[in-house]
Amino acid sequence: MADFQTEKDIVRAFYAGLEQAEGEALTDLITAHTATDYRWRGFHPFDEIIGAEAVAERFWHPLKSALTPMQRRLDIFMAGANTLADGDGIWVASMGHLMGLFDRPWLGIAPTGKIAMLRYAEFHHVVDGKIAETAMYFDIPHLMMQAGLRPFPPQTGAHLVQPGPMTHDGVMCTPQPPEEAEKTLTAINNMVNDLRTWQQEESVEQELRRSWNEDMIWWGPAGIGATYTIERYADQHVRPFRAGFKDRIFNGHVAFITEGAYGGFFGWPNLTLTPSGGFMGMPASNTPGDMRIIDIYRRQGNKLMENWIFIDLLHFWLMQGVDILARMEKVPR
């Protein structure tokens, strides 16, 4: 049975090079580690980029110039075969923060001269020794809030620089028992099936208790926030989310992997929703919007314990006619 070590080593070497390389060497590094038709997906305003040189020029050079010297602080590192029926190949996923001194502007966000941490999660599809495609999702509103901005009205959960797993075992550089990955896959699928088959006559808490441990933690994106325990998760996210949207359409995921007690998926987009109820304190709308999401989970026992969420809220609200980045550029300093 595959242990995914070759693919992990390829991505780890890529990470090590990214941390050190600057200027032309950075472009050369990305070119050396990626396929000729490299496909990169990222949150707004980057969206989809094709080719290593374009990825370096549009994303990595500006970011590394703003957060200096940039270092990757890994909380989760895992790999697995895509479990989706129509999926393919082996994917390596990681999650954590990109940290540096915020010394130069990025995306119109004024620098602070202090430590800043860009919360991120990404999936790499490794094919024939090269990274063929990447989904690199990052919480830009979270960085804005560290810089003293308020991109959204007050959120229902807490704003935090979010920690990794409570168990500190998410960075899996060695092979994990395959039976543990199967348990994680079952736990995540059970939760997803509960979402799809929610019965109006039962409470949200009853539904959640089938697939979540009582003291679960939901690490949501900036604008929604983090919440703890089933009771508070129901009050501070699930009910507001369900009340805020109509016409929920599931578009499917691109990749879904599990390893050990961890698993996750991403889509492009995963969901299409209409914010008819004024979600997040933003204006209600009858315009459908897409949500590009990465979900990362930790299982404990047979149920889920922690969940880290990345949603491209800038893209979603732009589809509603609200340009959060442009609005923040006009805030007096």
N, C-alpha and C positions, 0 to 999 in steps of 0.2 A: 504494500500500500504506500502511496506517495506520502512523503513527509514535508514537502514544500520547502526544503532547506535551500535548494538551488535558487528558487525564486526569491526567497527571503534575503539571501546573500546579495543578489543583484540589486534589490531595493536598498539594502543597508549601505552598499558601496555608493549608490547614487546619493543617499542622504549625507554620507560622510563628505563626498565631494562638494555638494551644494553648500555645506557649511563653510568650506574653505575658499571656494572659487570666487573670483571677482572679475569684472570686465569681460574681455574676450574669452578668458579661461572658463567663465561660467557658461557662456554659449557653447563652447567646445564640449564641456562636460555633459550638458543636456543632450547635445547631438550624439555623443558617444554612447549614451545609455538608452537612447530611444530609437524606435523604428523610423524609417524614412517618411512614413505617412502618419507620424505621431498625432494622436487626437487628444486634446486637453479640454476638459469641461470645468468651468469655474463659475462662481457666483457673479452676479451683476456688480460692476460694469464690464467684466471680462468675457463672460459667456463662453462660447466655443472657439478655440484657437487650434489651427492645424499647423504642425511643423515646429521643430525644436527651436529654430531661430526666432520665430514669432512668439513662442511661449516665453523665451528668455527676455526678449525685448519688451513685451507688454506687461508681463507679470513679475518675473524674478528680479530683473535689474531694478525697477522702481521700488519694489518692496525691500530688497536688501540695502538699497541706498537710504531708505527711511528708518529701518530698524537695524541699528549698527552697534556692535557686531552681532549679527543674527545667529541665534542658536535654536536648535530643535529640542524641545523637552517632551520626550515620548511618555505617554501614559498607557497606550495600547498599541501592540504590534502583533499582527496575526496574518494567517494565509489559509487559503482553502480553494477547493474546486467550486466553481459556480454551481449552486444547487438548483437553479431555476431550470424548468423543463426546456426552455428555448435558449438557455444561457450556454456559454462556452468558456473553457480555459481555466487557468489558475490566476487568482487575484491575491494581491498582498495589500492589506489595509493597515492604516495607522491613525492614531488620534493623539492630540496633545495641544501644545502651544508653540508658536514661533515667537521667540522673545528677543528683544533688543532694546537699546536706548532709542526712544522715538525722537530723533534729532532733525529729521527733514519731513516736509509735508508728504502725505500719501493720500491720493484721491480727494484732495481739497481739505483733508483733515489737518489742522495745524499741529505741529509737533509740540511735545511737552518737555523735552529734555530729560524725561524720566523713563524708567522701565515701562514697557508696554508689552502686552502678551496678546497675540492674534490667535484666537482659538480656532483650531482646524481639525478636519478629518479628511482622509483621502483613500482612494482605491486605485491600485495600479494593476493593469492587466499585463502579465508577463508572457511573452511569446518568443520562442527561439532565442532566449538570452537577452531580449530587449524589452523595454517598457513600450507596449504598443498603444496604450491609452491610459489616461488618468482622469479621475474625478477628484478635483481639489476644491473642497468646500470650506469656507472660512466665515467667521462671524464678524463682519465689518461693523455693525451697530455696537457690538461688544467693545471693539476698539474705540469707537466714538465716545462711548460712555466713560472709558478710562481717560479720555482727553477732555472730560468735563462737558460733553454735549448731551443733549436729550433728544435723540432721534424719534422717539415715540412717547406717547402719554404714559403715565405711571403703569407699570406692568403688574399682573396678578401674582407672579412669583417673585423670588428674590434675585437680585443682580449680584453675581459673584464671579471672581476669577476661578473657574471651576476646577476642582481637583480630579485626579484620576480615580481608579477603582479603590475602594476601601481596603481591599485585600492586597494591593500592590503587586499583583501577579499578572498584569495585563500585557507586559512586554514579553512575548513568547518567542525567544530566539531559538529554542530547541523544539523537537517534535512533541506533540501532545497526544494523549490517548484518543484514538478515533471515536471510541464509544462516548467520550465526553462531548465531542462535537455533535454527535447524533442527539444527545440529550438536549443540548442547547438549541439545535434546529427544531426539535419537537416543542420546546418551551416557547420559542418565538412564534412558531406557526399556531400554537394554541392561542396565544394572545391575539394574533392577527385575525384568526377565525372568530374570536369573541367580538372583536370590533365590527366585523362584517355581519354578525348574526345577533347583534344587541337586541334584546327584547324590552319593549317599552314598559312592561309590567314589573320588571325587576329594577332595583336601584343600581346606580353607577357603581357603588361600592361592592354590591354583590357580584356584578360582572367582573370587576377588577380582581377580586379575591380569588377567582379561579386561576389566574395566570400570574399574579404578582404576590410577592411576600408582603406582609403587613407593613414593614418598615422600609419599603422601597423608596428609591430616590429617582426623581425625574429631572435631569439636568437640561432644561430647555434653553432655547436661544435668547439673546438679548431682545427685549421687547415683550417677551412672555415670562422668562425667568425660571428659576429652579424651585422645586417643591418636594416635600418630604412626608412620607406616610400615605397610605391609600386614601385616608379621609381628606387630607389637605390637597393631594393630587386631584381628587375628584372635584373639590371646591375651587381650586386655584387654576386648574387647566381644563379638565375634561368637560365639565359643564359649560364654562364660557366658550370653549371651542365648538362644542356641538350646537350651542345656541347662536353662535356667530355666523354659521355657514349653512347654505343649502346646496342642493344639486352636487353632492360629493361624487366625483368620478375618479376611480382608481385606474391609473394609466399603466401600472406595472413597474417593476424594477429592472435595472440593467444587470446588476450583479447582487448576489446574496450568498455570503460565506459564513461558516462557523469554524472555530477551532477552540478546543478546550471548553472553558465555561463562557466563551465570548462569541459574539456573532454580530452581523450587521448587513445592511443593504443600502443601495443608493438607486435613485431614479432620475430621469431627465425628460419631463418631470414625473414625479410619483403620483401627484394628485392634482385635480382641477376642481376648484371650489369657488362658490359665489358668496362674498362677504355681506350677506343681507342683514346681519344683525349688528354691524358696527364693531367687529372684533378688534381687540387691542386698543379700544378707544378711538379707532380711526373711522372715517366716514363709511356708512353703509353704501352698498353698491349692488346693482344687478348685473355687473360685468364679471364673467368668470375669470379666475386668475390661476396661474400654475404655481405649484409648490415643488421646488427641487429640494430633495431631502436626503440626508444621510442619517440613519439610525444606527447606533452602536449599543449593544446590550451586554450585561453581565448576568449570568444565571447563578443562583444559589439553591442547591437542592433541585427540585423539579420545577421551580418557578423563577421568574425574573426578579432581580434585585436592584439593578441600576440601569439607567437608560440615558445616553447622551444624544441630543438632537441638534441637527444643523439644518436650518431652513433658509432659503434665499428670500428673506423678507423684503429686501430692496427690490428684487425683481417682481415679486408678487404685488407690492404696492405701486410699482411703476406701471404695471398693467391696469391698475385702477386710476391712473393719472396723477399719482403722488410720487414725485421724484425726491426721495429722502436725501440723497447725496447733494443735489442742487440746493435743497432747502438749508442743509447744514452749512454750506459754503457762505450763506448770507447771514449766519449768526454772528453778531458782533463779538470780537475777541477782547 
